[in-house]
Amino acid sequence: MFYDKGLRFSCRMCSYCCSSEPGYVYLTKDDIAAASGALGCSEEEFISLYCRLVDFGAYSLVSLKERSDYDCIFLSEKGCGIYNARPLQCRTYPFWKNILSSEEAWKTEGRSCPGIGNGDLIPKREIEKRLKEGETPPYMVIRKK
């Protein structure tokens, strides 16, 4: 792999990954439990207030809502409002399968994210750990027939 010797990355707190573009932040069951606990609400209330269901036909996946400008619902001027309970998808960025699919994909993402290619050297074993964590399936809501 092109990252056998590790990759440089250090979050610059620019909020690129939390804003400006439409997208989905799919949540795992553990993400929902952690975030609802951090906010002091039930899981059902958390989903109702802060999430949307993304329809895939027979099931839906739970994703965080976005504001009309595509910023994450939890993004504030001070950063992530649930940082200590942020979703797995957020915690593993930019070590996602599609971004690590090739050196070119990594460099392309680096044109938007100033932390890519800078800062700490993340060793291959840590990169692969985050990739594996990212394989955790999102919470699925099954449609009743």
C-alpha positions in Angstrom: 0.0 0.0 0.0 1.1 3.5 -0.6 0.9 4.2 3.1 3.2 1.4 4.2 5.6 3.9 5.8 2.7 5.9 7.3 1.0 9.1 6.4 1.2 12.6 7.8 -2.0 14.0 9.3 -2.8 16.4 12.0 -6.3 18.0 12.3 -6.1 21.8 11.8 -9.6 22.3 13.2 -10.6 24.0 9.9 -14.0 22.3 10.0 -13.8 21.2 6.4 -15.0 17.7 7.1 -17.9 19.1 9.1 -19.1 21.8 6.7 -19.6 23.2 3.2 -20.5 20.1 1.3 -23.6 17.9 1.4 -23.1 14.4 2.8 -24.1 11.9 5.3 -22.7 11.1 8.8 -24.0 7.6 9.3 -24.3 6.7 13.0 -23.7 3.4 14.7 -25.8 2.2 17.6 -22.8 3.1 19.9 -22.7 6.6 18.3 -26.3 7.2 19.1 -25.9 6.0 22.7 -22.8 8.1 23.3 -24.2 11.3 21.7 -27.6 11.1 23.4 -25.8 10.4 26.7 -23.6 13.5 26.2 -26.6 15.6 25.5 -28.7 14.1 28.4 -31.5 12.9 26.2 -33.0 9.5 25.3 -31.8 7.8 22.1 -35.3 8.2 20.6 -35.2 12.0 21.4 -31.7 12.3 19.9 -32.8 10.7 16.7 -35.9 12.8 16.5 -34.1 16.1 17.1 -30.7 15.7 15.5 -31.0 12.9 12.9 -32.6 12.0 9.6 -33.4 8.7 8.1 -31.8 8.0 4.8 -34.1 5.7 2.8 -32.6 2.6 1.2 -35.9 0.9 0.4 -36.3 -2.0 2.8 -34.3 -0.2 5.5 -33.1 3.3 6.4 -29.8 4.4 7.9 -29.6 7.1 10.6 -27.5 10.1 9.7 -26.9 13.4 11.4 -28.9 16.4 10.1 -27.2 19.2 8.2 -28.1 22.9 8.3 -29.2 24.6 5.0 -25.5 25.6 4.4 -24.5 21.9 4.7 -22.8 22.4 8.1 -23.2 19.6 10.6 -26.0 20.3 13.1 -23.4 20.1 15.9 -20.8 22.5 14.3 -20.5 25.8 16.2 -17.9 28.6 16.2 -16.1 26.7 18.9 -16.0 23.5 16.9 -17.9 20.2 17.4 -20.6 20.5 20.1 -20.4 16.8 20.8 -16.6 16.4 20.2 -16.1 13.9 23.1 -19.0 11.8 21.7 -18.5 12.5 18.0 -19.5 9.7 15.7 -17.1 6.9 14.5 -17.2 8.3 11.0 -15.9 11.6 12.3 -13.3 10.0 14.6 -11.8 8.0 11.7 -11.5 10.8 9.1 -9.5 11.0 6.8 -8.6 7.3 7.2 -11.6 6.1 5.1 -11.5 3.3 2.5 -12.3 5.7 -0.4 -9.6 8.2 0.6 -7.0 5.5 1.1 -7.9 3.7 -2.1 -4.9 5.3 -3.8 -2.2 7.9 -3.3 -4.0 10.1 -5.8 -7.2 9.9 -3.8 -5.3 10.8 -0.6 -3.7 13.8 -2.4 -7.0 14.9 -3.9 -8.6 14.9 -0.4 -5.5 16.8 0.8 -6.4 19.7 -1.6 -9.5 20.3 0.7 -8.2 19.2 4.0 -5.1 21.1 5.2 -4.2 18.5 7.8 -3.5 15.8 5.2 0.2 15.6 4.4 1.1 17.7 7.5 1.8 17.1 11.1 2.2 13.8 12.9 3.3 10.7 11.1 0.5 8.2 11.5 1.9 4.6 11.3 0.5 2.0 9.0 -0.9 -0.1 12.0 -2.9 3.0 13.3 -4.2 3.7 9.8 -5.3 0.1 9.4 -6.9 0.2 12.9 -9.0 3.2 11.9 -9.9 1.6 8.6 -11.1 -1.5 10.4 -13.1 0.7 12.9 -14.7 2.4 9.9 -16.1 -1.0 8.8 -18.5 -1.0 11.8 -22.0 -1.2 10.3 -24.3 1.8 10.7 -27.5 1.6 12.7 -30.2 0.3 10.4 -33.9 0.8 10.8 -35.8 -2.0 9.1 -39.1 -1.2 7.4 -42.0 -3.2 8.4 -43.9 -4.8 5.5 
